[in-house]
């Protein structure tokens, strides 16, 4: 994205890029926190460098969502407390005391955003090996409980949650606990594919656009998410998003087609289309 030309030539530092971005959009999703927990001082700078009313959604650390996690991504003083012979760790590999420490420190680092009123939601994107089950529902509720009073939102990458026979059960479960469902637009026909169901299960609705890359299974994120939505596609989505917004107090739309400047360009197009539609509830479009 830095080479795409979206940032003006005079915008050369991370601080300048964040300040410039925050003048263009009211919301950003932080992906880096999935790969490694943030330092509180870093989060404090995010809060200080953005205007009042700006919102950060934070992607939950990989270990907490059941994804493989490099031991080196853990807090330095905890690395000696996990198996040393593993390339990747999973929750089952880590002592519960260490897991508790990761939870506590990860959430504490977000305090500056919460105190500034700039923390939107913590995104829990669960992996494709996380199917619908009683145990996995309990874990989602555990995540919600651990994060309180911070809000979480939930995205699935296993089709069983939104299969026809389970869709109502899933949406009823999320609604019962006021858990925002993360609606997705993504390639279909893959083990990780979830259909583009728009539903508000809480006062916050979240939609993430992943694109329709033909290389969805690539390990290269630029190939996997390298998709630029056409004007016609966005025109088709705009009224659907407006109807979703009518069912929620606040609706967030995030473009995750993070290749070059596709997300920013598409977010601006979509924001303009939404602004042209009537409606009382705000729809926030963002490019990552």
C-alpha positions in Angstrom: 0.0 0.0 0.0 2.9 2.4 0.7 3.9 2.1 -3.0 0.3 2.5 -4.3 0.3 6.3 -4.2 -2.7 6.5 -1.8 -0.7 8.4 0.8 0.7 11.8 -0.4 4.4 12.0 -1.0 5.0 14.1 2.1 3.4 11.5 4.4 6.5 9.4 5.2 6.2 8.2 8.9 3.9 5.8 10.7 2.6 8.7 12.7 1.9 10.8 9.6 0.2 7.9 7.9 -2.2 7.3 10.8 -3.0 11.0 11.1 -3.7 11.2 7.4 -5.7 8.1 7.4 -7.8 9.3 10.3 -8.7 12.4 8.3 -10.1 10.2 5.5 -12.0 7.6 7.5 -13.6 7.3 11.0 -12.7 3.7 11.6 -9.7 1.4 11.3 -9.2 -2.3 11.9 -5.8 -3.2 13.4 -4.6 -6.5 12.0 -1.1 -6.5 13.6 -2.6 -7.4 17.0 -3.4 -10.8 15.6 0.2 -11.6 15.0 1.6 -10.2 18.3 0.0 -8.5 21.3 0.5 -4.7 21.2 2.5 -2.7 23.7 0.4 -0.4 25.8 2.6 2.6 24.8 1.9 1.9 21.2 -1.8 1.8 21.8 -1.5 5.1 23.8 0.1 6.7 20.7 -2.7 5.4 18.5 -5.2 7.2 20.8 -3.1 10.4 20.9 -2.6 10.6 17.2 -6.3 10.4 16.1 -9.1 12.8 16.5 -12.0 12.6 18.9 -14.6 10.1 17.7 -12.2 8.0 15.7 -12.6 4.2 16.3 -10.2 1.3 16.4 -11.4 -2.3 16.0 -8.7 -4.6 17.3 -8.1 -8.1 15.9 -7.7 -10.6 18.8 -4.3 -12.2 19.2 -4.0 -15.5 17.3 -3.5 -17.7 20.4 -6.9 -16.5 21.8 -8.8 -17.5 18.7 -7.4 -21.0 18.3 -5.0 -20.1 15.5 -1.4 -21.3 15.4 0.9 -18.9 17.2 4.7 -18.6 17.0 6.3 -18.9 20.5 8.3 -15.8 19.7 5.0 -13.8 19.5 4.4 -14.3 23.2 5.5 -11.9 25.9 9.2 -12.5 26.4 8.9 -13.6 30.0 6.3 -16.2 29.1 8.3 -17.9 26.3 10.2 -20.1 28.7 6.9 -21.4 30.0 5.7 -23.0 26.8 7.0 -26.1 24.8 10.3 -25.1 23.2 10.2 -27.7 20.5 7.0 -26.4 18.7 7.1 -24.2 15.6 3.5 -23.1 16.4 1.5 -23.3 19.6 -2.2 -23.8 20.1 -4.3 -23.1 23.2 -4.1 -26.8 24.2 -0.3 -26.6 24.3 -0.2 -23.8 26.8 -0.6 -23.9 30.5 -3.8 -22.2 31.7 -1.8 -19.9 33.9 0.1 -18.6 30.9 -3.1 -18.3 28.9 -4.6 -16.2 31.7 -1.5 -13.9 31.6 -1.9 -13.5 27.9 -5.5 -12.6 28.2 -4.8 -10.1 31.1 -1.9 -8.3 29.3 -3.6 -8.2 25.9 -6.7 -6.6 27.2 -4.8 -4.2 29.6 -2.8 -2.9 26.6 -6.1 -1.7 25.1 -7.0 0.5 28.0 -5.8 3.7 26.4 -8.2 3.3 23.6 -11.1 2.4 25.9 -10.3 5.3 28.1 -10.3 7.7 25.1 -13.6 6.3 23.9 -11.9 5.0 20.7 -12.2 1.3 21.1 -15.0 -0.1 18.9 -14.8 -3.9 19.2 -12.3 -6.7 19.6 -12.6 -9.0 16.5 -12.6 -12.7 17.3 -12.1 -14.4 13.9 -12.2 -18.2 14.5 -10.5 -20.6 12.2 -12.0 -23.1 9.8 -11.4 -26.0 12.3 -13.8 -24.2 14.7 -17.2 -25.8 13.9 -20.5 -25.2 15.5 -20.7 -27.2 18.8 -21.7 -26.7 22.4 -18.0 -26.5 23.5 -17.2 -23.8 20.9 -20.3 -21.8 21.9 -19.0 -22.0 25.5 -15.6 -20.7 24.4 -17.2 -17.8 22.6 -19.0 -16.9 25.8 -15.8 -17.2 27.7 -14.1 -14.7 25.3 -17.0 -12.3 25.8 -16.8 -12.7 29.6 -13.0 -12.2 29.7 -13.2 -9.1 27.6 -16.0 -7.3 29.5 -16.6 -4.4 29.6 -15.0 -4.3 26.2 -17.2 -5.4 23.3 -16.3 -8.3 21.1 -17.6 -9.3 17.6 -17.5 -12.8 16.1 -16.5 -14.0 12.7 -16.6 -17.6 11.5 -14.5 -19.4 8.9 -16.2 -22.7 9.3 -19.3 -23.2 7.1 -21.2 -25.3 9.7 -22.2 -22.1 11.7 -24.1 -20.7 8.8 -25.3 -23.8 6.9 -29.0 -23.8 6.3 -29.8 -26.2 9.1 -27.7 -24.3 11.6 -28.1 -20.6 10.5 -31.0 -19.8 12.7 -29.4 -21.6 15.7 -26.2 -19.6 15.3 -28.0 -16.2 14.9 -30.3 -17.0 17.8 -27.3 -17.9 20.0 -25.5 -14.7 19.1 -28.6 -12.6 19.6 -29.3 -14.2 23.0 -26.0 -12.9 24.3 -25.9 -9.6 22.4 -22.8 -10.8 20.4 -22.4 -8.9 17.1 -22.1 -11.2 14.1 -19.5 -10.3 11.6 -21.1 -10.7 8.2 -18.7 -11.5 5.4 -18.4 -11.2 1.7 -15.8 -13.8 0.5 -15.0 -16.4 -2.1 -17.4 -19.4 -1.9 -16.7 -23.1 -2.4 -13.8 -23.4 0.0 -13.6 -25.1 3.4 -13.4 -21.7 5.0 -16.2 -20.2 3.0 -19.2 -18.6 4.9 -22.1 -17.3 2.9 -22.8 -13.5 2.7 -25.6 -13.5 5.3 -26.5 -10.0 6.6 -27.8 -10.1 10.1 -27.8 -7.8 13.1 -27.5 -9.8 16.3 -26.7 -6.9 18.6 -26.8 -3.1 18.5 -23.6 -3.2 16.6 -23.5 -4.8 13.1 -20.2 -5.5 11.4 -19.5 -6.4 7.7 -16.1 -7.4 6.4 -15.4 -7.5 2.6 -12.7 -10.0 1.8 -13.0 -9.8 -2.0 -13.3 -12.6 -4.5 -9.8 -13.5 -5.4 -9.3 -16.6 -7.5 -6.2 -17.3 -5.4 -8.1 -17.4 -2.0 -6.0 -20.4 -0.9 -2.7 -18.7 -1.5 -0.4 -18.1 1.4 0.5 -14.7 -0.1 -2.0 -12.3 1.5 -1.6 -9.9 -1.5 -2.8 -12.7 -3.8 -5.5 -13.9 -1.3 -7.0 -10.5 -0.7 -6.0 -8.9 -3.9 -9.4 -8.0 -5.3 -10.8 -4.7 -6.3 -14.6 -4.4 -6.2 -16.3 -3.0 -9.2 -18.6 0.0 -9.0 -21.5 -2.3 -10.0 -20.7 -4.7 -7.1 -20.6 -1.9 -4.6 -23.8 -0.4 -6.0 -25.5 -3.8 -5.4 -24.2 -3.9 -1.8 -25.1 -0.3 -0.7 -28.9 -0.8 -0.3 -28.3 -4.1 1.5 -26.0 -2.4 3.9 -28.5 0.4 4.5 -31.2 -2.2 5.3 -28.8 -3.8 7.8 -28.1 -0.5 9.4 -31.8 0.0 10.0 -31.6 -3.1 12.3 -28.7 -1.9 14.4 -27.7 1.3 16.2 -24.3 1.3 14.5 -23.0 -0.5 11.5 -19.3 -0.9 10.6 -18.2 -1.8 7.1 -14.6 -2.9 6.7 -12.7 -3.5 3.5 -10.2 -6.4 3.9 -9.2 -6.5 0.2 -5.8 -5.3 1.4 -3.7 -5.2 -1.8 -2.2 -1.9 -3.0 -4.8 0.7 -2.3 -7.9 -1.4 -3.2 -9.4 -1.2 0.3 -9.1 2.5 0.6 -10.4 3.2 -2.9 -13.3 0.8 -2.5 -14.1 2.1 1.0 -14.4 5.7 -0.4 -16.6 4.5 -3.3 -18.9 2.6 -0.9 -19.0 5.5 1.6 -20.1 7.8 -1.2 -22.8 5.4 -2.4 -24.1 5.0 1.2 -24.1 8.8 1.7 -26.4 9.1 -1.3 -29.0 6.8 0.3 -31.5 8.0 2.9 -31.3 6.6 6.4 -31.0 7.6 10.1 -28.4 5.1 11.3 -24.7 5.7 10.5 -22.9 3.3 8.3 -19.1 3.5 8.7 -17.0 2.4 5.8 -13.3 1.8 6.3 -10.3 0.7 4.2 -7.6 -1.2 5.9 
